[in-house]
Amino acid sequence: MIDDCKHFHEVGPQAGNTDGCEECLKSGDSWVHLRVCLNCGHVGCCDDSKNRHATRHHRATGHPVIRSDEPGETWGWCYVDQVFKDPVNPA
């Protein structure tokens, strides 16, 4: 499988805006794992979480690339090209 696409080169390292899923924190809901948007720093819950806020954020904004926000994980994902990259080093 290819592990690169142009979108990884169009973003830079991005810290998460919050210490949890932004929408779940507001609603008092829970999540399974966290993902960070590499365009804007939005923190959303993964697709194993019931609300799938990371994917919803991508669909609402078109921001293509996320990275895992889990300790010890170094991977990223491009929604547009369906490309997994580990480790993700967008710089």
Backbone as a chain_set.jsonl record, in Angstrom:
{"seq": "MIDDCKHFHEVGPQAGNTDGCEECLKSGDSWVHLRVCLNCGHVGCCDDSKNRHATRHHRATGHPVIRSDEPGETWGWCYVDQVFKDPVNPA", "coords": {"N": [[0.844, -1.184, 0.0], [0.503, 2.249, -0.748], [2.151, 4.826, 1.062], [1.931, 7.526, 1.1], [0.79, 10.767, 0.078], [-0.257, 13.748, -1.64], [-1.521, 15.393, 0.206], [-0.404, 15.005, 2.746], [1.873, 16.493, 2.513], [0.981, 19.041, 2.423], [0.249, 19.939, 4.88], [1.212, 20.753, 8.267], [2.931, 19.862, 11.331], [0.64, 19.652, 13.98], [-0.689, 20.688, 16.967], [-3.152, 19.399, 19.198], [-6.277, 21.049, 19.841], [-7.642, 20.643, 22.206], [-7.838, 18.547, 25.188], [-9.359, 16.36, 24.752], [-12.079, 14.893, 22.848], [-13.563, 17.461, 21.125], [-16.355, 17.956, 20.651], [-17.566, 15.897, 22.154], [-16.702, 16.558, 24.716], [-18.152, 18.917, 25.113], [-20.775, 17.943, 25.087], [-20.78, 16.1, 27.093], [-20.325, 13.477, 26.535], [-18.67, 10.298, 25.806], [-15.603, 8.852, 24.456], [-13.625, 6.62, 22.364], [-10.994, 6.58, 21.094], [-8.701, 9.234, 20.168], [-8.331, 11.667, 17.548], [-6.413, 14.024, 15.667], [-6.908, 16.832, 13.657], [-4.825, 17.778, 11.074], [-4.921, 20.141, 9.761], [-6.213, 22.137, 11.279], [-6.145, 21.541, 13.993], [-8.339, 20.518, 15.314], [-9.759, 18.295, 17.633], [-11.077, 15.162, 17.513], [-13.251, 12.329, 18.056], [-12.593, 8.858, 17.276], [-13.581, 6.524, 14.629], [-14.401, 4.235, 15.915], [-15.671, 5.152, 18.074], [-18.92, 6.145, 19.228], [-19.871, 8.58, 18.175], [-18.143, 9.485, 16.19], [-16.631, 11.872, 15.607], [-14.237, 12.866, 14.434], [-14.271, 12.022, 11.734], [-16.674, 13.228, 11.008], [-15.9, 15.9, 11.246], [-14.026, 16.064, 9.153], [-15.78, 15.656, 6.953], [-17.409, 17.921, 7.165], [-15.611, 20.058, 6.869], [-13.747, 19.449, 4.91], [-11.108, 19.094, 5.46], [-8.294, 17.153, 4.985], [-6.392, 15.433, 6.376], [-5.616, 13.516, 9.242], [-4.099, 12.762, 12.428], [-3.189, 10.235, 14.759], [-3.999, 10.727, 18.174], [-3.179, 9.295, 20.27], [-1.193, 8.011, 22.923], [2.069, 6.944, 22.059], [1.381, 6.242, 19.465], [2.037, 6.853, 16.036], [0.93, 7.368, 13.589], [-0.775, 8.58, 10.6], [-3.677, 9.575, 8.657], [-5.136, 9.971, 5.506], [-8.137, 11.105, 4.502], [-9.112, 11.73, 1.946], [-7.465, 10.486, -0.062], [-7.417, 7.998, 1.023], [-5.167, 7.01, 2.415], [-2.824, 5.58, 4.548], [-0.278, 6.455, 6.792], [2.691, 5.785, 8.407], [5.534, 6.315, 10.215], [3.769, 9.44, 10.587], [4.972, 12.297, 9.207], [4.496, 15.217, 8.515], [5.909, 17.505, 7.9]], "CA": [[0.0, 0.0, 0.0], [1.251, 3.506, -0.754], [2.07, 5.458, 2.371], [2.112, 8.954, 0.918], [-0.081, 11.47, -0.848], [0.071, 15.173, -1.626], [-2.108, 16.068, 1.365], [0.541, 14.956, 3.86], [2.877, 17.531, 2.285], [0.315, 20.341, 2.467], [-0.039, 20.263, 6.28], [2.367, 20.69, 9.153], [2.607, 19.326, 12.658], [-0.443, 20.416, 14.593], [-1.09, 20.26, 18.313], [-4.596, 19.374, 19.381], [-6.861, 22.212, 20.505], [-8.186, 20.252, 23.51], [-7.34, 17.272, 25.717], [-10.371, 15.344, 24.484], [-12.926, 15.197, 21.697], [-14.178, 18.765, 21.366], [-17.814, 17.847, 20.713], [-17.943, 15.026, 23.278], [-16.504, 17.328, 25.949], [-19.278, 19.856, 25.225], [-22.035, 17.234, 25.329], [-20.637, 15.185, 28.22], [-20.265, 12.109, 26.019], [-17.361, 9.647, 25.918], [-14.98, 8.442, 23.21], [-12.723, 5.476, 22.447], [-9.666, 7.098, 20.773], [-8.725, 10.61, 19.67], [-7.637, 12.01, 16.307], [-6.193, 15.462, 15.526], [-6.885, 17.356, 12.296], [-3.552, 18.439, 10.834], [-5.153, 21.46, 9.179], [-6.668, 23.162, 12.227], [-5.979, 21.129, 15.384], [-9.577, 19.976, 15.894], [-9.637, 16.965, 18.215], [-12.328, 14.434, 17.398], [-13.203, 10.91, 18.402], [-12.38, 7.95, 16.152], [-14.754, 5.836, 14.092], [-14.848, 3.217, 16.863], [-16.515, 5.872, 19.032], [-20.276, 6.204, 18.659], [-20.161, 9.843, 17.494], [-17.257, 9.603, 15.014], [-16.479, 13.305, 15.356], [-13.111, 13.17, 13.54], [-14.776, 11.866, 10.367], [-17.667, 14.292, 10.793], [-15.154, 17.133, 11.027], [-13.519, 15.995, 7.773], [-16.89, 15.851, 6.009], [-17.907, 19.293, 7.278], [-14.598, 21.05, 6.517], [-12.894, 19.023, 3.8], [-9.722, 18.921, 5.902], [-8.051, 15.771, 4.576], [-5.436, 14.586, 7.089], [-5.621, 13.435, 10.7], [-3.1, 11.889, 13.042], [-3.625, 9.679, 16.032], [-3.629, 11.486, 19.369], [-3.013, 8.299, 21.315], [0.213, 7.854, 23.325], [2.839, 5.903, 21.398], [0.982, 6.041, 18.069], [2.7, 7.855, 15.195], [0.365, 7.271, 12.249], [-1.721, 9.547, 10.077], [-4.626, 9.048, 7.681], [-5.719, 10.92, 4.57], [-9.489, 10.694, 4.12], [-9.329, 11.93, 0.519], [-6.781, 9.457, -0.841], [-7.486, 6.726, 1.745], [-3.77, 6.617, 2.588], [-2.313, 5.448, 5.92], [1.154, 6.725, 6.811], [3.275, 5.585, 9.749], [5.061, 7.459, 10.989], [3.392, 10.629, 9.834], [5.888, 13.429, 9.409], [4.024, 16.059, 7.423], [6.758, 18.666, 7.62]], "C": [[0.887, 1.244, 0.0], [1.11, 4.143, 0.614], [2.27, 6.967, 2.256], [1.063, 9.485, -0.047], [0.227, 12.95, -0.711], [-0.44, 15.877, -0.381], [-1.194, 16.053, 2.587], [1.589, 16.062, 3.734], [2.295, 18.938, 2.376], [-0.021, 20.781, 3.896], [1.242, 20.181, 7.087], [1.972, 20.065, 10.463], [1.586, 20.235, 13.339], [-0.744, 19.837, 15.969], [-2.614, 20.264, 18.379], [-5.077, 20.582, 20.165], [-7.331, 21.907, 21.921], [-7.557, 18.932, 23.948], [-8.344, 16.144, 25.545], [-11.152, 15.74, 23.254], [-13.72, 16.473, 21.991], [-15.691, 18.676, 21.543], [-18.269, 16.989, 21.891], [-17.743, 15.75, 24.612], [-17.675, 18.282, 26.184], [-20.573, 19.152, 25.615], [-21.975, 16.295, 26.53], [-20.584, 13.73, 27.81], [-18.851, 11.554, 26.161], [-16.863, 9.252, 24.534], [-14.074, 7.261, 23.467], [-11.279, 5.944, 22.242], [-9.806, 8.484, 20.166], [-7.889, 10.76, 18.413], [-7.524, 13.532, 16.224], [-6.147, 15.82, 14.039], [-5.577, 18.115, 12.106], [-3.695, 19.751, 10.079], [-5.432, 22.505, 10.25], [-6.528, 22.779, 13.697], [-7.239, 20.624, 16.057], [-9.312, 18.576, 16.437], [-11.011, 16.313, 18.169], [-12.142, 12.976, 17.759], [-13.159, 10.055, 17.134], [-13.675, 7.281, 15.699], [-15.202, 4.658, 14.945], [-15.7, 3.842, 17.975], [-17.89, 6.068, 18.404], [-20.553, 7.474, 17.869], [-19.289, 10.12, 16.277], [-16.984, 11.059, 14.625], [-15.294, 13.66, 14.455], [-13.564, 13.077, 12.079], [-15.822, 12.924, 10.057], [-16.99, 15.632, 10.527], [-14.604, 17.162, 9.601], [-14.639, 16.283, 6.781], [-17.41, 17.291, 6.014], [-16.917, 20.328, 6.737], [-13.812, 20.723, 5.257], [-11.434, 18.88, 4.187], [-9.351, 17.451, 5.738], [-7.278, 14.871, 5.531], [-5.608, 14.689, 8.606], [-4.401, 12.648, 11.144], [-3.706, 11.347, 14.322], [-3.169, 10.601, 17.159], [-3.511, 10.547, 20.566], [-1.528, 8.144, 21.645], [0.877, 6.687, 22.598], [2.459, 5.647, 19.955], [1.515, 7.191, 17.226], [2.09, 7.939, 13.799], [-0.573, 8.43, 11.916], [-2.589, 8.897, 9.018], [-5.119, 10.187, 6.809], [-7.073, 10.38, 4.139], [-9.686, 10.741, 2.608], [-8.738, 10.784, -0.3], [-6.813, 8.076, -0.191], [-6.095, 6.145, 1.95], [-3.422, 6.654, 4.081], [-0.808, 5.678, 5.858], [1.665, 6.598, 8.231], [4.776, 5.421, 9.61], [4.661, 8.616, 10.077], [4.371, 11.733, 10.206], [5.569, 14.423, 8.304], [4.931, 17.224, 7.074], [7.688, 18.408, 6.457]], "O": [[1.912, 1.277, 0.681], [0.068, 4.017, 1.257], [2.724, 7.611, 3.202], [0.523, 8.75, -0.874], [0.901, 13.361, 0.234], [0.153, 16.866, 0.05], [-1.211, 16.993, 3.381], [2.132, 16.517, 4.741], [3.039, 19.918, 2.404], [-0.526, 21.886, 4.095], [2.235, 19.607, 6.64], [0.798, 19.769, 10.685], [1.687, 21.459, 13.261], [-1.019, 18.646, 16.109], [-3.275, 21.045, 17.694], [-4.377, 21.081, 21.045], [-7.413, 22.811, 22.752], [-6.839, 18.286, 23.185], [-8.184, 15.079, 26.14], [-10.918, 16.803, 22.678], [-14.452, 16.55, 22.978], [-16.244, 19.256, 22.478], [-19.253, 17.318, 22.553], [-18.535, 15.569, 25.537], [-18.135, 18.44, 27.314], [-21.374, 19.692, 26.378], [-23.0, 15.753, 26.944], [-20.775, 12.84, 28.64], [-17.941, 12.264, 26.589], [-17.609, 9.311, 23.557], [-13.779, 6.923, 24.613], [-10.432, 5.734, 23.11], [-10.882, 8.868, 19.707], [-6.879, 10.081, 18.23], [-8.427, 14.248, 16.656], [-5.434, 15.187, 13.262], [-5.256, 19.002, 12.897], [-2.695, 20.408, 9.786], [-4.95, 23.634, 10.153], [-6.769, 23.614, 14.569], [-7.22, 20.327, 17.251], [-8.697, 17.758, 15.754], [-11.982, 16.839, 18.712], [-11.027, 12.456, 17.768], [-13.622, 10.466, 16.07], [-14.727, 7.456, 16.313], [-16.289, 4.126, 14.72], [-16.368, 3.13, 18.724], [-18.009, 6.149, 17.181], [-21.393, 7.457, 16.969], [-19.667, 10.917, 15.419], [-17.094, 11.428, 13.456], [-15.348, 14.68, 13.768], [-13.267, 13.965, 11.281], [-15.849, 13.46, 8.949], [-17.447, 16.409, 9.689], [-14.708, 18.181, 8.918], [-14.455, 17.079, 5.859], [-17.804, 17.812, 4.971], [-17.329, 21.36, 6.205], [-13.272, 21.619, 4.609], [-10.599, 18.577, 3.334], [-10.025, 16.585, 6.295], [-7.477, 13.657, 5.511], [-5.727, 15.777, 9.171], [-3.757, 11.963, 10.35], [-4.624, 11.938, 14.891], [-2.085, 11.181, 17.099], [-3.713, 10.945, 21.714], [-0.693, 8.147, 20.741], [0.327, 5.589, 22.528], [3.154, 4.896, 19.272], [1.46, 8.352, 17.633], [2.694, 8.535, 12.907], [-1.079, 9.139, 12.786], [-2.284, 7.807, 8.535], [-5.479, 11.25, 7.314], [-7.159, 9.335, 3.495], [-10.359, 9.876, 2.048], [-9.423, 10.186, -1.128], [-6.313, 7.104, -0.756], [-5.856, 4.963, 1.702], [-3.695, 7.634, 4.774], [-0.136, 5.155, 4.969], [1.138, 7.226, 9.15], [5.241, 4.487, 8.957], [5.149, 8.747, 8.954], [4.561, 12.05, 11.38], [6.261, 14.481, 7.288], [4.734, 17.868, 6.044], [8.472, 19.282, 6.087]]}, "num_chains": 1, "name": "protein.A"}
